[in-house]
Amino acid sequence: LAAACEVWKEIKFEFQAMDTL
């Protein structure tokens, strides 16, 4: 479960970065 949380945080970070661009 912890690994999935880390992956989700990474996906959210990538999404935010794309949104900023």
PyMOL CGO cylinders between C-alpha atoms (Angstrom):
from pymol import cmd
from pymol.cgo import CYLINDER

trace = [
    CYLINDER, 0.00, 0.00, 0.00, 2.84, 2.38, 0.86, 0.3, 1, 1, 1, 1, 1, 1,
    CYLINDER, 2.84, 2.38, 0.86, 4.40, 1.76, -2.56, 0.3, 1, 1, 1, 1, 1, 1,
    CYLINDER, 4.40, 1.76, -2.56, 1.11, 2.61, -4.28, 0.3, 1, 1, 1, 1, 1, 1,
    CYLINDER, 1.11, 2.61, -4.28, 0.94, 5.84, -2.26, 0.3, 1, 1, 1, 1, 1, 1,
    CYLINDER, 0.94, 5.84, -2.26, 4.44, 6.79, -3.42, 0.3, 1, 1, 1, 1, 1, 1,
    CYLINDER, 4.44, 6.79, -3.42, 3.50, 6.06, -7.04, 0.3, 1, 1, 1, 1, 1, 1,
    CYLINDER, 3.50, 6.06, -7.04, 0.31, 8.12, -6.70, 0.3, 1, 1, 1, 1, 1, 1,
    CYLINDER, 0.31, 8.12, -6.70, 2.30, 11.05, -5.28, 0.3, 1, 1, 1, 1, 1, 1,
    CYLINDER, 2.30, 11.05, -5.28, 4.72, 10.78, -8.20, 0.3, 1, 1, 1, 1, 1, 1,
    CYLINDER, 4.72, 10.78, -8.20, 1.84, 10.74, -10.70, 0.3, 1, 1, 1, 1, 1, 1,
    CYLINDER, 1.84, 10.74, -10.70, 0.28, 13.79, -9.02, 0.3, 1, 1, 1, 1, 1, 1,
    CYLINDER, 0.28, 13.79, -9.02, 3.63, 15.60, -9.17, 0.3, 1, 1, 1, 1, 1, 1,
    CYLINDER, 3.63, 15.60, -9.17, 4.01, 14.80, -12.87, 0.3, 1, 1, 1, 1, 1, 1,
    CYLINDER, 4.01, 14.80, -12.87, 0.44, 15.97, -13.52, 0.3, 1, 1, 1, 1, 1, 1,
    CYLINDER, 0.44, 15.97, -13.52, 1.09, 19.26, -11.72, 0.3, 1, 1, 1, 1, 1, 1,
    CYLINDER, 1.09, 19.26, -11.72, 4.30, 19.78, -13.71, 0.3, 1, 1, 1, 1, 1, 1,
    CYLINDER, 4.30, 19.78, -13.71, 2.44, 19.19, -16.98, 0.3, 1, 1, 1, 1, 1, 1,
    CYLINDER, 2.44, 19.19, -16.98, -0.35, 21.54, -15.87, 0.3, 1, 1, 1, 1, 1, 1,
    CYLINDER, -0.35, 21.54, -15.87, 2.23, 24.25, -15.13, 0.3, 1, 1, 1, 1, 1, 1,
    CYLINDER, 2.23, 24.25, -15.13, 3.67, 23.93, -18.63, 0.3, 1, 1, 1, 1, 1, 1,
]
cmd.load_cgo(trace, "trace")
